[in-house]
Amino acid sequence: TGNTASKKYNGEYHAVSGYTASYSNTLYTAADYSFSGLANINQKDAATYPMGLNAEQFKNTSSNFTNVEFVVTDGQLVITPREVTLTSEGATKVYDGKPLTNNTVTVSGDGFVGEEGATYNVTGSQTNAGSSDNEFTYRLNSSTKAINYNIKTTPGTLKVTPVTENVIVTITEHSGSAKYDGTEKTVTGYDVAIDNELYTENDFTFSGNDVIKATDADIYNMELKPSDFNNISHNFASVTFKIVDGTLNISRRDV
């Protein structure tokens, strides 16, 4: 029976040699046979290495025994891979309009041996409020053999939280004036002023009617309401719309 050993890869050579023998007849001993093989293994990389013992390598040399059978169980050296976990770091911030990234990758578990290791390409990015995996890939260094490592990758989480400070959007209705002349007069539209430069007109919708049309002399209001405007951005948790009224003033003719 060949000797066996199990080692974890550590960048060094491991060896196992020799065998043990047992006999069905107590009169038969190791002096009664010869061995012509090499009962020795010396390896470094992770794998299972057989010793290579077989019955043909053993020969009966004793004249006292005419019927000798050699039953051989081969020995082996098992070098197991190192268990390595690569984890990209996560990060959290409040929305600021810029991508959130973190290029740090940590190594845990058994780790790499000595100067062996990998380089990393971290591609994870999160700009808007929400979360996503901090995705990355790796490439083993030229001195690092893949067979020596069982590598697991775990992405961190990039999380962007909404702005909680209230945003004020001021809607100033357009105004106009004219003297009555029997034709219809029109005022349309509004101006927008926002107290947070990250918030834009693309972040809300308008469902009202921003038109004043009239012919007769009078003062007419546009009458927009805050409810005509709706925040659609997940990056801002609180938005208030304020209306500054605009009018169409048609004055009377002096006759």
Secondary structure as UniProt FT lines:
FT   STRAND          4..8
FT   STRAND          14..17
FT   TURN            26..27
FT   HELIX           30..32
FT   STRAND          33..35
FT   STRAND          40..43
FT   STRAND          47..50
FT   HELIX           55..57
FT   STRAND          58..60
FT   TURN            63..64
FT   STRAND          76..80
FT   STRAND          82..88
FT   STRAND          91..94
FT   STRAND          105..109
FT   TURN            114..115
FT   STRAND          118..122
FT   STRAND          130..134
FT   STRAND          136..140
FT   TURN            142..143
FT   HELIX           146..148
FT   STRAND          149..154
FT   STRAND          156..161
FT   STRAND          167..173
FT   STRAND          176..179
FT   STRAND          185..188
FT   STRAND          190..194
FT   TURN            197..198
FT   HELIX           201..203
FT   STRAND          204..206
FT   STRAND          211..214
FT   STRAND          218..221
FT   HELIX           226..228
FT   STRAND          229..231
FT   TURN            234..235
FT   STRAND          239..244
FT   STRAND          247..251
//
